[in-house]
Amino acid sequence: MHTLTSTIAGHPDFVKTVHVVPAAVTVHTWVDNVRYAGSRKDVLEASRKVDELAARSKVTWKDADTRTASTRYEFIGVDWDHQGRKVGISARLSKKLARDLEEVRKGAMSASGLETLGGRLLHASAIVGVYVGEFYFALKFLRRLTNALNRGEKAVDQTIRLSGSVQRLLDGWVRAVLEKRRMPVAARVPSLTVFVDASLEGWGGVLVDVATNAIEVLGSRWSRKEKGLHINELEALAFELCVSAVPDKYAGGTVTVVVDNTTVQGVARKGACLRSQTLNDAVVNGLTRLRHMNISLSVR
């Protein structure tokens, strides 16, 4: 469908030069959605040209008779307002989330329904700037469910009972998105939250972009030598590994590291540890990298 839409829309990556929309127009396509960006004159010309191509191909565009060039429109779940410089979730996405909220409050949903809800929440949160880290354990629940579906351990139509905590987190997440709805478009300082954890078997981390809610998951098992270290030293190594994975694009920005080990928290705040060379070196290495990137760090 995406290929067909892009072809009929005159996208330069999909059609011959003769059928491409005017060079002054930028084409965005997603599945069966098309957006043209440019001056009103160029956009209307592109629309007219594509309508002719669609007619020759016997393809019917939805709402073709009422389509106009506008600075405010809905596209892939986003309500774009260029004149007011604001974005929000579309009316259609809002209605779907409201229906999902009703299902969550019943205490049970199908596995496929929860998977879809997770995708909608991540998309909507990125649009209106809801911080997903606040709902980390709900996100963790949804990720595990998706993995179980991918491995065939659960059926898509299987009913999943929601625990009280997951139900409250999902309820709060949906309401946070629906209540915010719209936000102004403004330049932001790059900001990242890093969740760090370690056990005697291995380490893990989750990097969450505060602005876009883009997520990167890290982790691995410890080597035989590392398994002989104290848990505080392992937590410190996990801190170093996760901080070392912070992308260069966050240079000059802010990073918040969330770690449940109070020893590592204390060393990161003080900048040194006299009791363990391994713990000291791991934390200091991480702090040094952030300092070289001119990153402001907070630990909690």
C-alpha positions as a Markdown table, in Angstrom:
| # | Residue | x | y | z |
|---|---|---|---|---|
| 1 | Met | 0.0 | 0.0 | 0.0 |
| 2 | His | 2.8 | 2.4 | 0.9 |
| 3 | Thr | 4.5 | 1.8 | -2.5 |
| 4 | Leu | 1.2 | 2.3 | -4.4 |
| 5 | Thr | 0.5 | 5.5 | -2.5 |
| 6 | Ser | 4.0 | 6.9 | -3.1 |
| 7 | Thr | 3.7 | 6.0 | -6.8 |
| 8 | Ile | 0.3 | 7.7 | -7.3 |
| 9 | Ala | 1.5 | 10.7 | -5.2 |
| 10 | Gly | 4.4 | 11.4 | -7.6 |
| 11 | His | 7.2 | 10.7 | -5.1 |
| 12 | Pro | 10.5 | 11.1 | -6.8 |
| 13 | Asp | 11.8 | 7.8 | -5.4 |
| 14 | Phe | 9.0 | 5.8 | -7.0 |
| 15 | Val | 8.1 | 7.3 | -10.4 |
| 16 | Lys | 9.7 | 8.4 | -13.6 |
| 17 | Thr | 10.7 | 12.1 | -13.9 |
| 18 | Val | 7.7 | 12.9 | -16.0 |
| 19 | His | 5.3 | 12.0 | -13.2 |
| 20 | Val | 7.2 | 13.6 | -10.3 |
| 21 | Val | 5.5 | 16.5 | -8.5 |
| 22 | Pro | 7.1 | 20.0 | -8.9 |
| 23 | Ala | 10.6 | 20.2 | -7.5 |
| 24 | Ala | 9.5 | 23.0 | -5.1 |
| 25 | Val | 7.1 | 20.5 | -3.4 |
| 26 | Thr | 8.2 | 18.0 | -0.7 |
| 27 | Val | 6.2 | 14.7 | -0.7 |
| 28 | His | 5.7 | 12.7 | 2.5 |
| 29 | Thr | 3.8 | 9.4 | 2.3 |
| 30 | Trp | 2.9 | 6.8 | 4.9 |
| 31 | Val | 0.8 | 3.7 | 4.0 |
| 32 | Asp | -2.3 | 5.4 | 2.5 |
| 33 | Asn | -1.6 | 9.0 | 3.6 |
| 34 | Val | 0.0 | 11.7 | 1.5 |
| 35 | Arg | 1.3 | 15.2 | 2.5 |
| 36 | Tyr | 2.6 | 17.9 | 0.2 |
| 37 | Ala | 4.7 | 20.7 | 1.6 |
| 38 | Gly | 5.5 | 23.9 | -0.2 |
| 39 | Ser | 3.8 | 27.1 | -1.4 |
| 40 | Arg | 0.1 | 27.1 | -1.9 |
| 41 | Lys | 0.4 | 27.5 | -5.6 |
| 42 | Asp | 3.0 | 24.6 | -5.9 |
| 43 | Val | 1.0 | 22.3 | -3.6 |
| 44 | Leu | -2.3 | 22.8 | -5.6 |
| 45 | Glu | -0.4 | 22.2 | -8.8 |
| 46 | Ala | 1.1 | 19.0 | -7.4 |
| 47 | Ser | -2.4 | 17.9 | -6.3 |
| 48 | Arg | -3.9 | 18.6 | -9.7 |
| 49 | Lys | -1.2 | 16.6 | -11.4 |
| 50 | Val | -1.5 | 13.7 | -9.1 |
| 51 | Asp | -5.3 | 13.7 | -9.5 |
| 52 | Glu | -4.8 | 13.3 | -13.2 |
| 53 | Leu | -2.4 | 10.4 | -12.7 |
| 54 | Ala | -4.8 | 8.7 | -10.3 |
| 55 | Ala | -7.7 | 9.1 | -12.7 |
| 56 | Arg | -5.7 | 7.5 | -15.5 |
| 57 | Ser | -4.8 | 4.7 | -13.1 |
| 58 | Lys | -8.4 | 4.3 | -12.0 |
| 59 | Val | -7.5 | 5.0 | -8.4 |
| 60 | Thr | -10.0 | 7.0 | -6.3 |
| 61 | Trp | -8.6 | 9.4 | -3.7 |
| 62 | Lys | -10.6 | 9.8 | -0.5 |
| 63 | Asp | -12.0 | 13.3 | 0.0 |
| 64 | Ala | -10.6 | 14.4 | -3.4 |
| 65 | Asp | -13.5 | 16.9 | -3.9 |
| 66 | Thr | -12.9 | 18.7 | -0.6 |
| 67 | Arg | -9.1 | 18.7 | -0.5 |
| 68 | Thr | -7.5 | 22.1 | -0.1 |
| 69 | Ala | -4.1 | 23.6 | 0.7 |
| 70 | Ser | -4.0 | 24.4 | 4.4 |
| 71 | Thr | -1.5 | 25.3 | 7.1 |
| 72 | Arg | -3.4 | 23.0 | 9.5 |
| 73 | Tyr | -4.2 | 19.3 | 8.8 |
| 74 | Glu | -3.9 | 15.8 | 10.2 |
| 75 | Phe | -1.3 | 13.4 | 9.0 |
| 76 | Ile | -0.3 | 10.0 | 10.5 |
| 77 | Gly | -2.0 | 10.7 | 13.8 |
| 78 | Val | -0.6 | 14.2 | 14.1 |
| 79 | Asp | -2.6 | 17.5 | 14.1 |
| 80 | Trp | -0.2 | 19.9 | 12.4 |
| 81 | Asp | -0.8 | 23.6 | 12.9 |
| 82 | His | 2.0 | 25.5 | 11.0 |
| 83 | Gln | 0.5 | 28.9 | 11.5 |
| 84 | Gly | 0.1 | 28.5 | 15.2 |
| 85 | Arg | 3.3 | 26.5 | 15.4 |
| 86 | Lys | 1.7 | 23.7 | 17.4 |
| 87 | Val | 1.3 | 20.0 | 17.1 |
| 88 | Gly | -1.2 | 17.6 | 18.7 |
| 89 | Ile | -2.7 | 14.2 | 18.4 |
| 90 | Ser | -5.3 | 13.9 | 15.7 |
| 91 | Ala | -9.0 | 13.5 | 16.5 |
| 92 | Arg | -8.9 | 10.0 | 15.1 |
| 93 | Leu | -6.0 | 8.9 | 17.3 |
| 94 | Ser | -7.6 | 10.6 | 20.3 |
| 95 | Lys | -10.8 | 8.6 | 19.9 |
| 96 | Lys | -8.9 | 5.4 | 19.6 |
| 97 | Leu | -7.0 | 6.1 | 22.8 |
| 98 | Ala | -10.2 | 7.0 | 24.6 |
| 99 | Arg | -11.6 | 3.6 | 23.6 |
| 100 | Asp | -8.4 | 1.9 | 24.8 |
| 101 | Leu | -8.8 | 3.7 | 28.1 |
| 102 | Glu | -12.2 | 2.1 | 28.6 |
| 103 | Glu | -10.8 | -1.3 | 27.9 |
| 104 | Val | -7.9 | -0.8 | 30.3 |
| 105 | Arg | -10.3 | 0.2 | 33.1 |
| 106 | Lys | -12.1 | -3.2 | 32.6 |
| 107 | Gly | -8.9 | -4.9 | 33.8 |
| 108 | Ala | -8.3 | -7.1 | 30.8 |
| 109 | Met | -7.4 | -6.7 | 27.1 |
| 110 | Ser | -6.4 | -9.0 | 24.2 |
| 111 | Ala | -2.7 | -9.4 | 23.6 |
| 112 | Ser | -3.0 | -7.8 | 20.2 |
| 113 | Gly | -5.0 | -4.9 | 21.7 |
| 114 | Leu | -2.2 | -4.2 | 24.3 |
| 115 | Glu | 0.4 | -4.4 | 21.6 |
| 116 | Thr | -1.5 | -1.8 | 19.5 |
| 117 | Leu | -2.0 | 0.4 | 22.6 |
| 118 | Gly | 1.7 | 0.4 | 23.3 |
| 119 | Gly | 2.4 | 1.6 | 19.8 |
| 120 | Arg | -0.3 | 4.3 | 20.0 |
| 121 | Leu | 1.0 | 5.5 | 23.4 |
| 122 | Leu | 4.6 | 5.8 | 22.2 |
| 123 | His | 3.5 | 7.7 | 19.1 |
| 124 | Ala | 1.2 | 10.0 | 21.0 |
| 125 | Ser | 3.7 | 10.7 | 23.7 |
| 126 | Ala | 6.3 | 11.7 | 21.2 |
| 127 | Ile | 3.8 | 14.1 | 19.6 |
| 128 | Val | 2.7 | 16.0 | 22.7 |
| 129 | Gly | 5.9 | 15.5 | 24.8 |
| 130 | Val | 4.7 | 13.2 | 27.5 |
| 131 | Tyr | 7.7 | 11.7 | 29.3 |
| 132 | Val | 7.5 | 7.9 | 28.9 |
| 133 | Gly | 10.1 | 7.3 | 31.7 |
| 134 | Glu | 7.3 | 8.1 | 34.2 |
| 135 | Phe | 5.5 | 5.0 | 32.9 |
| 136 | Tyr | 8.6 | 2.8 | 32.6 |
| 137 | Phe | 7.2 | -0.3 | 34.2 |
| 138 | Ala | 4.1 | -0.2 | 32.0 |
| 139 | Leu | 6.5 | 0.1 | 29.0 |
| 140 | Lys | 8.5 | -2.8 | 30.4 |
| 141 | Phe | 5.2 | -4.9 | 30.7 |
| 142 | Leu | 4.3 | -4.1 | 27.1 |
| 143 | Arg | 7.8 | -4.9 | 25.8 |
| 144 | Arg | 7.7 | -8.3 | 27.4 |
| 145 | Leu | 4.3 | -9.0 | 26.0 |
| 146 | Thr | 5.4 | -8.0 | 22.5 |
| 147 | Asn | 8.4 | -10.3 | 22.8 |
| 148 | Ala | 6.1 | -13.2 | 23.9 |
| 149 | Leu | 3.9 | -12.6 | 20.9 |
| 150 | Asn | 6.9 | -12.5 | 18.6 |
| 151 | Arg | 8.2 | -15.8 | 20.0 |
| 152 | Gly | 4.8 | -17.5 | 19.7 |
| 153 | Glu | 4.4 | -17.9 | 23.5 |
| 154 | Lys | 1.1 | -16.0 | 23.5 |
| 155 | Ala | -1.7 | -15.9 | 21.0 |
| 156 | Val | -2.8 | -12.5 | 19.5 |
| 157 | Asp | -6.4 | -13.1 | 20.7 |
| 158 | Gln | -5.4 | -14.3 | 24.2 |
| 159 | Thr | -7.0 | -12.3 | 27.0 |
| 160 | Ile | -4.4 | -10.7 | 29.3 |
| 161 | Arg | -5.4 | -9.8 | 32.8 |
| 162 | Leu | -3.9 | -6.6 | 34.0 |
| 163 | Ser | -2.4 | -6.3 | 37.5 |
| 164 | Gly | -3.5 | -3.4 | 39.6 |
| 165 | Ser | -0.2 | -1.6 | 39.1 |
| 166 | Val | 0.0 | -2.0 | 35.4 |
| 167 | Gln | -3.7 | -1.0 | 35.1 |
| 168 | Arg | -3.0 | 2.2 | 37.0 |
| 169 | Leu | 0.1 | 3.0 | 35.0 |
| 170 | Leu | -1.6 | 2.5 | 31.6 |
| 171 | Asp | -4.6 | 4.5 | 32.8 |
| 172 | Gly | -2.3 | 7.3 | 33.9 |
| 173 | Trp | -0.3 | 7.2 | 30.6 |
| 174 | Val | -3.4 | 7.4 | 28.4 |
| 175 | Arg | -4.9 | 10.2 | 30.5 |
| 176 | Ala | -1.6 | 12.1 | 30.4 |
| 177 | Val | -1.6 | 12.0 | 26.6 |
| 178 | Leu | -5.3 | 12.9 | 26.2 |
| 179 | Glu | -5.1 | 15.8 | 28.7 |
| 180 | Lys | -2.1 | 17.4 | 27.0 |
| 181 | Arg | -3.4 | 17.0 | 23.4 |
| 182 | Arg | -1.4 | 19.9 | 21.9 |
| 183 | Met | 2.0 | 21.6 | 22.5 |
| 184 | Pro | 4.0 | 24.4 | 20.8 |
| 185 | Val | 6.9 | 23.6 | 18.5 |
| 186 | Ala | 10.1 | 25.0 | 19.9 |
| 187 | Ala | 13.8 | 24.2 | 19.9 |
| 188 | Arg | 14.9 | 22.0 | 22.7 |
| 189 | Val | 18.1 | 21.3 | 24.5 |
| 190 | Pro | 18.9 | 17.6 | 23.8 |
| 191 | Ser | 18.0 | 15.6 | 26.9 |
| 192 | Leu | 18.3 | 11.9 | 27.7 |
| 193 | Thr | 17.3 | 9.7 | 30.6 |
| 194 | Val | 19.4 | 6.6 | 31.2 |
| 195 | Phe | 18.0 | 3.7 | 33.3 |
| 196 | Val | 20.8 | 1.5 | 34.7 |
| 197 | Asp | 20.6 | -1.9 | 36.4 |
| 198 | Ala | 22.8 | -4.8 | 37.2 |
| 199 | Ser | 22.6 | -8.3 | 38.7 |
| 200 | Leu | 25.2 | -11.0 | 39.4 |
| 201 | Glu | 24.4 | -12.4 | 36.0 |
| 202 | Gly | 24.5 | -9.3 | 33.7 |
| 203 | Trp | 23.7 | -5.7 | 33.2 |
| 204 | Gly | 21.0 | -3.7 | 31.3 |
| 205 | Gly | 20.1 | -0.2 | 30.4 |
| 206 | Val | 17.4 | 1.8 | 28.7 |
| 207 | Leu | 18.1 | 5.1 | 27.0 |
| 208 | Val | 15.0 | 7.4 | 26.6 |
| 209 | Asp | 15.1 | 10.6 | 24.6 |
| 210 | Val | 13.0 | 13.1 | 26.6 |
| 211 | Ala | 11.8 | 15.0 | 23.5 |
| 212 | Thr | 11.0 | 12.2 | 21.1 |
| 213 | Asn | 10.6 | 9.2 | 23.5 |
| 214 | Ala | 12.9 | 7.2 | 21.2 |
| 215 | Ile | 14.2 | 4.2 | 23.1 |
| 216 | Glu | 17.4 | 2.2 | 22.9 |
| 217 | Val | 17.8 | -1.0 | 25.0 |
| 218 | Leu | 21.3 | -2.2 | 26.0 |
| 219 | Gly | 22.5 | -5.2 | 28.0 |
| 220 | Ser | 24.7 | -8.3 | 28.2 |
| 221 | Arg | 25.9 | -11.0 | 30.5 |
| 222 | Trp | 29.0 | -10.6 | 32.7 |
| 223 | Ser | 32.2 | -12.4 | 31.9 |
| 224 | Arg | 33.4 | -15.1 | 34.3 |
| 225 | Lys | 35.9 | -12.6 | 35.8 |
| 226 | Glu | 33.3 | -9.9 | 36.2 |
| 227 | Lys | 30.9 | -12.3 | 38.0 |
| 228 | Gly | 33.4 | -12.5 | 40.9 |
| 229 | Leu | 33.0 | -8.7 | 41.6 |
| 230 | His | 30.9 | -7.2 | 44.4 |
| 231 | Ile | 27.4 | -6.1 | 43.3 |
| 232 | Asn | 28.3 | -2.5 | 43.9 |
| 233 | Glu | 31.2 | -2.8 | 41.5 |
| 234 | Leu | 28.9 | -4.5 | 39.0 |
| 235 | Glu | 26.4 | -1.6 | 39.3 |
| 236 | Ala | 29.3 | 0.8 | 38.7 |
| 237 | Leu | 30.4 | -1.0 | 35.6 |
| 238 | Ala | 26.8 | -1.0 | 34.3 |
| 239 | Phe | 26.8 | 2.8 | 34.9 |
| 240 | Glu | 30.0 | 3.2 | 32.8 |
| 241 | Leu | 28.7 | 1.0 | 30.0 |
| 242 | Cys | 25.3 | 2.8 | 29.8 |
| 243 | Val | 26.9 | 6.3 | 30.0 |
| 244 | Ser | 29.4 | 5.3 | 27.3 |
| 245 | Ala | 26.5 | 4.5 | 25.0 |
| 246 | Val | 25.2 | 8.0 | 25.1 |
| 247 | Pro | 25.2 | 9.2 | 21.4 |
| 248 | Asp | 27.2 | 12.2 | 20.4 |
| 249 | Lys | 24.1 | 14.2 | 19.4 |
| 250 | Tyr | 23.4 | 14.8 | 23.1 |
| 251 | Ala | 26.7 | 16.9 | 23.5 |
| 252 | Gly | 25.9 | 20.1 | 25.2 |
| 253 | Gly | 22.6 | 18.7 | 26.6 |
| 254 | Thr | 21.5 | 17.1 | 29.8 |
| 255 | Val | 21.5 | 13.4 | 30.9 |
| 256 | Thr | 19.6 | 12.0 | 33.9 |
| 257 | Val | 20.9 | 8.6 | 35.1 |
| 258 | Val | 18.4 | 6.6 | 37.2 |
| 259 | Val | 20.2 | 3.9 | 39.2 |
| 260 | Asp | 18.8 | 2.0 | 42.2 |
| 261 | Asn | 22.3 | 1.5 | 43.8 |
| 262 | Thr | 22.9 | 4.2 | 46.5 |
| 263 | Thr | 26.6 | 3.6 | 46.5 |
| 264 | Val | 26.9 | 4.4 | 42.8 |
| 265 | Gln | 24.6 | 7.4 | 43.2 |
| 266 | Gly | 26.9 | 8.7 | 45.9 |
| 267 | Val | 30.2 | 8.2 | 44.0 |
| 268 | Ala | 28.7 | 9.8 | 40.9 |
| 269 | Arg | 27.7 | 12.9 | 42.9 |
| 270 | Lys | 31.1 | 13.1 | 44.7 |
| 271 | Gly | 33.2 | 12.2 | 41.7 |
| 272 | Ala | 35.4 | 9.6 | 43.4 |
| 273 | Cys | 35.5 | 6.5 | 45.6 |
| 274 | Leu | 38.3 | 5.5 | 48.0 |
| 275 | Arg | 37.0 | 2.1 | 49.0 |
| 276 | Ser | 37.1 | 0.3 | 45.6 |
| 277 | Gln | 39.4 | 1.0 | 42.7 |
| 278 | Thr | 37.1 | -0.9 | 40.3 |
| 279 | Leu | 34.1 | 1.1 | 41.4 |
| 280 | Asn | 35.9 | 4.4 | 41.3 |
| 281 | Asp | 37.4 | 3.8 | 37.8 |
| 282 | Ala | 34.1 | 2.7 | 36.3 |
| 283 | Val | 32.1 | 5.7 | 37.6 |
| 284 | Val | 34.9 | 8.2 | 36.9 |
| 285 | Asn | 35.3 | 6.9 | 33.3 |
| 286 | Gly | 31.6 | 7.5 | 32.7 |
| 287 | Leu | 31.7 | 11.0 | 34.3 |
| 288 | Thr | 34.8 | 11.9 | 32.2 |
| 289 | Arg | 33.1 | 11.0 | 29.0 |
| 290 | Leu | 30.0 | 13.2 | 29.8 |
| 291 | Arg | 32.3 | 16.0 | 30.8 |
| 292 | His | 34.1 | 15.9 | 27.5 |
| 293 | Met | 30.7 | 16.1 | 25.8 |
| 294 | Asn | 29.8 | 19.1 | 27.9 |
| 295 | Ile | 26.8 | 17.3 | 29.2 |
| 296 | Ser | 25.0 | 18.4 | 32.4 |
| 297 | Leu | 24.5 | 15.2 | 34.6 |
| 298 | Ser | 22.0 | 14.5 | 37.3 |
| 299 | Val | 21.8 | 11.2 | 39.2 |
| 300 | Arg | 18.8 | 9.8 | 41.0 |
